[in-house]
Amino acid sequence: MEYRQFGRTDIKVSAIGFGCWEISGTYGPIDAAQFDRAVHRALDVGIDCFDTAEAYGMGISEQALARALGARRRDVRLVTKVGVGYPEAPNRRDSSRERIMASIEQSLRNLNTDHVDVYLVHWPDLNTPFEETMHALDDIVRQGKARYIGVSNFRPVQLEACMKLRRIDVVQYGWNMFDRRMRREIFPWCTANGVGVMAYGSLAYGMLSGTFHADMQFDEADWRSKRGALGGLNLFRTMFGPDHFARNLRAVDELKTLAAKYGKTFPQFALRWTLSQPAIHTGLVGFRRPAEVEENLGALGFTISPEDMTAIDTIFARNDVVTEPPGWLEDDPAA
């Protein structure tokens, strides 16, 4: 396994991280026994960064991860998140002190642990002053309930505002071949400030699995069945929306020839691309089965040449693939 220093923390994390959104129920049915075996196989091969969130099924993912880890909790860097998914809150977001303090206690119970390694605010809450949020997070660290804190999906100006109140240790953003928005401002800021970076969506929510086709039918419980309608996100429209899905698949088919040059499967090649971004410390992947853990290990131990990096961009341009969706979030009042 390849390990990377997690910003300025005293943690080193595996370059491949285990993302637990898939076990929340929003990706359709999951075989719990297979998931448990995938967790243990990941641990056996050295994957030590596990990421979940309160909002992933409002406790379902955290509880499932805790059951799977069992006594091996001590072997992992455990990350969870707070601040989104509350029907009664404006825009479903709430990062008030009251919410954060209640949620950390619930997450610790769900995860069957006395602390998490990193506690993140999942999305910015514009109805709560950042002073209130950051002071609450700092208190959680002081109380020993989290070792480090951070934020996810915050805009650059919001990062700056929070950093003036309390150091941000870790951030989490989407990053893959189909979502390159963060390279312009976010990643340079993180590098300059020594902030740990977790990349989610490393395989573009399955688009980079190489298994999708034009007639793909997702389970009705799978958010991708909405074909980009989830939450009004421009990103999901440009990835799964009817005006983009076919051209994205054409690009993937062309990219498979590049993967073959390296003797790699397409997901291995695509994950290597994600991990090649210097700002990234761990790239999160959702694993449902042990075989998927084995598959993704193939993303380690090789380098994509500069010429082939350029070839990837050429293929995307030729197929008119959108890699930087306009705006940030349509449902964000600041957008």
N, C-alpha and C positions, 0 to 999 in steps of 0.2 A: 504494500500500500504506500501511496505517496502522501506525505503530511506537510502541512503548511502552517506557518506562524499566523495566529488569528489576530491580525492587527497588532496593537500594543498590549494585548492581554498576555497572561502567562500560559495560554492554552495553545496547543497545536492540534489541528483538526485534519481528519482525512480529506483528501481532495474530493472524493466522492462522498456525499452526505445522503442520509436516508430520509426522504420526505414522506410525511404521513398524512397528507391531504387525502390520498386515495382510500384510506381506511375509514373515512368519515361518513361514507354512504352516498356522497355526491358524485361518485364515479361508477355507480351501479353496484351490483352485488360483489362481495369479496369473500373468498374462502378463508375463514379465520385461521384454520389450521395451517394453510399454506402461508399466510401472512406471518404467523408465529415462526415458522421454519425459515422464512426469508430473513426475519430479524436476527435469528441466531446464526444463520449462514453469514450475514453481513458482519456480525461481531467476530466470527471465526476468521474472516479474511482481513480484518483490520478496519472496517468502517466504524467510526466511533462518534460521528456527529449525527444526531437524530433530531429532526425538526417536526414539531406539531403546533397546535394552536387551540385555544378555547373554541374558536369559531368553527373548527373542523368537526361538524356534527354536534357542537355545543357540549363537548366533553367526550363524545364517542371515540374520537381518535386518541385523545390522551389516555383514556381508560384501556383501549385496546393495546396501545404501546406499552403501558405499565404491565399488563398481563403477559405480553410477549417477552418483555425484558426480565421480569422476575428478579431473581437475585443478581442478575448481571447489570443492574442499574449503575453500579459503581464503575463499569467499564466504558460508559458513554459520556459524551458531552451533550447534555440535554437542553434543548431550546424549545420554548413555547411562547405564545403571543396572546395579547389582550387588546380589546378596544373596538371590536366590530362584531356584528351579528345580533344586535339587540333590537327586536322589532319596535320596542317602545321609544327608542332613542332617535333623534333627528339623523337622517341618513344612515341609520342603524349603527352609528358610531358613538362611543362613549369612553373617553379617557380621563374621566374625572377621578379625583383621589378616592372617592367612595367606591367607584367601580373597580379601580385597579386593586385596592386593598382587599375587596371581597373576592375578586377573580384570582388573585395569586393564591389565596387560601384554597379555593376550589380546585385550581389546577394542581396544587401540591397533593391534595387528596386524590384527584383523578390519577395522578402519576405515581402515587404511592411513594413519595419522597419528601424529604424535609427541605430541599432546595433544588433550583434549576441552575444550570450553568449560565444561561443567557435568557433574559426576559425582554421581549420586544413589544412595542406598540404596533399593532398590525397595520392600521391605516390612520392618518391624521384626523383628529377630531377638532374641527374648527369652532366648535361651540364651547370648548374648554381651553382656558389659557395654558400655553405651554409651560408656564411657571408651575402651575398646579400639577401637571402631568409629570414633569421632570423631577420635581421635589418628591412626589410619591414614589417614583422609581428609585431615587436615591435612598429613600427610607427603607425600601425593600432590600437593597444591598446592605445597608447598615444593620438590618435585622437578620441578615444571613440567609434570606430566602431566595436570593439570586446572587450569583457571583458578579455578573456583568449585565449591563442593560443596553438597549438600543431601540431602533425604530425601523419600520418597513414601509416602503412606498411613499416616503416623504419627499416633497419637492426640495430643490436646492436651498431656497430661501428659508424653508421650514427647518432644514438641517442646521443652517447657520443660527437661527433663532434658538433652537434647542441646545446647541453646543455652547452657547454663551451662558446657559443656565447650569448645565451639568455635562460632563464629557459623555459623548456617545461612543460606546465601545465597539458595537457591532451594528451593521445594517443588513437588510435583506431586500433584494430587487430581482425582478425578472431579467433573464439574460439567456438568449439562444440565437440561433441563426435568423429566426423570424422576429426577434425583438431586440433591437440594438440601441434603443433610446438612451441607455444610461452611459454610453461611452463618451458623450459630449461634455456633460457637467458632473454627473454623480460620481463616476469612477475616478476622475482626476481629483475631485474633492476628497474622496475616501483615501486615496493614495497620499495626498498631501498631508492629511490629518492622522494617518496611521490607524484608520478604522478597519476592523474586520468586515469582510464582505461575503455574504451568503447569496448564491444565485439560485432562484427558484425557476421552475419551468425549463430546466436544462435541456429536455428533449421536446420542448414546445408542446407539452400536454398531449404527447403521443404523435404529433405531426412528424417528428423526426425519428419515429420508431421504424419507419419504412414499411409499415403494414397497412396503412390506410389506402383506400381506393375511392373512386368517384361515387360509387353506390353505397358507401359506408353507412350503416345504420347503427346508431348508438342506442343503448338501453335508455328507456324513457326516464330513468332515474339519474342518468348521466347528464351533467350540465352541458356537455358538448352536443347533445341532441338538439339543443336550442340553436345550434349553428351561429353562434356569435351574439345571441341576444342577451347573454348573461350580464345584468347590471349596467347595460349601456356602454360597455367597455369597447373602445375603438380597437384595441388589440385583438380581442376575440372575434370581432367582425372581420378584420383583415386576415385572420388565420382560418376561421371556420365558416365565415359568411358565404352565401351563395355566389357572390361576385368574385371571391378570392380562392375558394377551396380548390377548384380544378387547377388553376395556374400554380398554386402552391405544390400540389401533387406532381405536376410536370417538373417542377424544379427539383423535387426530391428524387424523382426517377433519374434525372441527369446526374445528380450528386452521387448516386450509388456507384457510378463508374470511378469516381475519385476514391471512394472508400476501398474499392477493389484493388487499386494500385498499392495500397498499404497492407493488403491481406486482412482487412478488417470488415466487419459487418457495418451496415450504415449507422445504426445507433451508436456503435463504438466510435466511429469517425465523427459523428455529430457531437457526442459528448466531449471528445478530445478538443473540438473547436471551442466549446464553451469553456473548458478548463484552460485553454490557451490564453484567455484574457488575463493579463498580469494582475489586475486588481482583485480577481476572484480567489478566495481562499478555499471555499468548498462549493461544489455544484450539487444541488439536491436532485435526487431522482426518486420517483415513487416505485417501490418494489412490491409486487403482489405475491411472487413465488421465488423460491430459492434459485431457480434457473435464471431469473432476471438479474439476480445479484452476480452470478457467474458471467453472464453476458456482458454486463457493464464494466467488469474488471478489465476487459479488453481495451478500454479507453485509456489505460495507463501504459507508460513505457514507450511511447513514440511521439514524434513531433510532425505536425503538418507543415510542409515546406512553404516558404513565402509565395512561391509560384502557384501552389494549389490554393492558398488562401485567396489569392487574386482570382483564380479560376472559379472559386465558390461565388465571389461577388459578381463575376461576369454571368454566371448561370442565373443568379437571382435577378439581375438587371434584364437579361434576355427574356425572362418569363414575367417581367413586370410585377415582381413580388414586392410588397410593401414591408419594409423592415423597421420603419420608424413611423408608426401610426400618429396621426395629428393629435395635438393636445396631450393631456395627461389622463384625466378621467372625465367623461361627460357628466357623470353624476356627482362630481365634486363641485361644490358651490364656488370654488376659486377658479374653476376652469373657464 
